[in-house]
Amino acid sequence: MNHEADFPYPIARLYRQYHSYDLVIDSRLVGDPEKVLFFALPGQRRDGHEFIPALIRLGVRHFVAQRQQFFRHREAIARAVGAIRQSPPTVNLVDDPAATLRQLAALHRRQFDLPLIAITGSNGKTIVKNWLAELLATRYKVCSSPRSYNSLLGVPLSVWQLRDHHEIGVFEVGISRPGDMEQLRHILLPTHGILTNIGTAHLGNFSSQAELEREKLSLFREVDWLILPGRGELPHRAADIVEQGKVIPWQGEGGADMVVGNEALNVRFPDLPAVYLENARSAAAAAHLLGIDTPTINGIAGGFVPLTNRLEQRQGRDGGPVINDSYSNDYGALAAAISFAETLDPFDSLTLILGTVQDMPDLDIKLNSLLRDRIKRLLLVGTANRRIFSDFPGAVFYEDLTSLVEAIGELDFSGQTVLVKGASYEGLDQVATMLSRQLHRTTLKIDLTALRHNYRTYRGKLPDHCRVVVMAKASAYGSGALPVARTLEDLGADYLAVAYPEEGRELRLGGIKLPIMVLNAEAYSFPLLVQYDLEPVVHRAEQLRWANNLNLRVHIELDTGMGRLGFQPEEFHDLYAADKGMAAAAVASIFTHLAASEDPLHDSFTRQQLATFDRLYESYLEGGGAPVQRHALNSNGISRFPEAAYDMVRLGIGLYGLGDDSLRMHLQPALSLTTTVTALCDRPAGQTIGYGRRGHIEDDRRIAVISIGYADGLPRLAGEGRFAVRINQLLAPTIGSICMDMCTVDVTDIPGVTVGSEVEIFSPDHPIELLARAAQTIPYEILTNIGSRVHRIYVGE
Ligand SMILES: *Cc1c(COP(=O)(O)O)cnc(C)c1O
């Protein structure tokens, strides 16, 4: 069977020519350039066609490009062709390279007659996929999607990995808009399915829960069986789409045993949080139906560990950054992690601690070309790596994790950026932890994936021409200016804004290239602005004169009702009418700030502010002023008054998922503040707890001491029971006063708390507003008061 006839001519021809090539859409993932077919895809920020010249110089010989875009870049491409001493590369011009990629993958899929399991659902897809692949590998040669490749681009790239020796495929599928699923089903043609769950969050582009659910289930229209959790109505609704007899619900709770369809299974799982137990059951049910026996399932499942997020960055013990990526370790994930680590490497000296890489054809050759010039120091861990050890002069080999852990105290990594990369089951996380500066301290975790999602959500509310200024003041709302700024630069933000010149300097020293406006710059700091290419906001006439003398680009702030900084209407009139320098100035923008954009009670005031802004600008134009860019909206302004976007907006708190209610459902909380339990004690009735004896024990209580105090940013107002932290998914109210470095909480009613248990102060599951309300303040103040000794960890690429 080859099905070529079902595909239009260019696809069948391309397939014949390229079926053994690597398909690549990210220029950083090129392995052996001669065996690469590069797809130039139009991106949000970087157009894939921009990379063609560099790739030609690298030796890539085959491209799929979009006709018009290709012609737009043809001169740079011709120069690159002129510079190489080979015949010109082959460029296949098409109307839609992404569609071509999908069709090639679909045709490739049809070359294989094997069971193919598709996994979708709101959460847990990647975990179920990884676990199921591990279970099936005990009996079959498995092809599974790399990392979390589950999108309209990820699925084709995953399917392309299928090769003749494979016996079974396991692929995850994610959708973001209506219609995606049909395209993905056409590519995958799954023979079996797993639905992990359907959550209520992140409806995104879907109008209702029911629509989202129907779309997800449509993936399974023609499968032989579909496994799903046997709760509620879901199995019945699934039967509307998948034939009744083919829907196989599983049941079970806790750490052992389950029922799959009507069959009891004596499985045992390790001690995992409840959500992971669900994922483990989905994987075990599928493995069972695919012929894996229960003892084997139990043997493998015993090693299931919860997967932390990918790519954690920490400050290292020896000074440089330590990056930990222990999600899955296939070639693509490794290449991506190296590229990522390079962007964070201030020393140009990358050390790699490498565990076992998932096997694939030509792995050794590929590793060789990937690591050779980019890794300065290589530590190989695990017997599987003995094979490649001799390929890398200077590499050090450790038989297993234990031998590395024993040696690690003696090793010195100063002046190096360390990337720790292994598969989750290898436990290399432990090495990353040992190499971090702070071990078990209070941590603010910043989820960069959520940040990206939120940025795009706001971006989606705005017209295309509108530019986005991201507010990076106060250390990016406490989350760390530089990593956040880098993420935003990468995402295509147009501008950054900081409050003070020093904050701008920090960003420049960290290599940020975006234009940066400084909201509050005094005259004495202007030379600093020149030195670091920063653009002041001016709100007094003399500031404008100084800026003109130094040729600085400026932003003019108008006060339309905020009553803080900004020219009053009549002052502004004087500024351009009685030439006080405005005509000569390099004015980058004129803006105003809304005082109550989030509050419907003040909407008429807000509209008045916007009308004043319009009126002032019109009279400025009538007075002969040159047109300039305008902006007025902060985060809640964007969600509530998108019609007043003008040319730019200024996004702040919303980036962290803390927008007003109108957008809240579509945002993802990006920040979690956590700490650990340091001591536990049973206290009898009558005792008191803490300073001033303010904690009263009425009846016997179990009290936990946790490692966070007001010096870390937990306000004293949160003490004495006005706030509860979250431990093991339950609430533990504070008791007694918050101290400087620690506080006490009541855990009497929470089973399973031990020294070392994780404590959530706020997180996606424990909203920061609870703490803000208890402390009689707003989330902004909570965030910006988080102490500097709190360890910031960035997760997500
Ligand atoms: C901080 C700030 C913003 C961003 O406000 P959010 O409410 O965090 O979105 C916008 N404009 C100015 C002038 C600011 O100072």
Ligand as a Chemical Component Dictionary entry (heavy atoms), coordinates in Angstrom:
data_LIG
# 
_chem_comp.id                   LIG 
_chem_comp.type                 NON-POLYMER 
_chem_comp.pdbx_formal_charge   0 
_chem_comp.three_letter_code    LIG 
# 
loop_
_chem_comp_atom.comp_id 
_chem_comp_atom.atom_id 
_chem_comp_atom.alt_atom_id 
_chem_comp_atom.type_symbol 
_chem_comp_atom.charge 
_chem_comp_atom.model_Cartn_x 
_chem_comp_atom.model_Cartn_y 
_chem_comp_atom.model_Cartn_z 
_chem_comp_atom.pdbx_ordinal 
LIG C1 C1 C 0 2.756  49.843 35.603 1  
LIG C2 C2 C 0 2.211  50.598 34.485 2  
LIG C3 C3 C 0 1.440  49.961 33.488 3  
LIG C4 C4 C 0 1.002  48.526 33.559 4  
LIG O1 O1 O 0 -0.084 48.382 34.428 5  
LIG P1 P1 P 0 -0.778 46.946 34.702 6  
LIG O2 O2 O 0 -1.961 47.274 35.483 7  
LIG O3 O3 O 0 0.212  46.151 35.471 8  
LIG O4 O4 O 0 -1.063 46.373 33.381 9  
LIG C5 C5 C 0 1.081  50.701 32.380 10 
LIG N1 N1 N 0 1.433  52.018 32.267 11 
LIG C6 C6 C 0 2.150  52.663 33.212 12 
LIG C7 C7 C 0 2.483  54.096 33.025 13 
LIG C8 C8 C 0 2.556  51.987 34.358 14 
LIG O5 O5 O 0 3.242  52.627 35.303 15 
# 
loop_
_chem_comp_bond.comp_id 
_chem_comp_bond.atom_id_1 
_chem_comp_bond.atom_id_2 
_chem_comp_bond.value_order 
_chem_comp_bond.pdbx_ordinal 
LIG C1 C2 SING 1  
LIG C2 C3 SING 2  
LIG C2 C8 DOUB 3  
LIG C3 C4 SING 4  
LIG C3 C5 DOUB 5  
LIG C4 O1 SING 6  
LIG O1 P1 SING 7  
LIG P1 O2 DOUB 8  
LIG P1 O3 SING 9  
LIG P1 O4 SING 10 
LIG C5 N1 SING 11 
LIG N1 C6 DOUB 12 
LIG C6 C7 SING 13 
LIG C6 C8 SING 14 
LIG C8 O5 SING 15 
# 
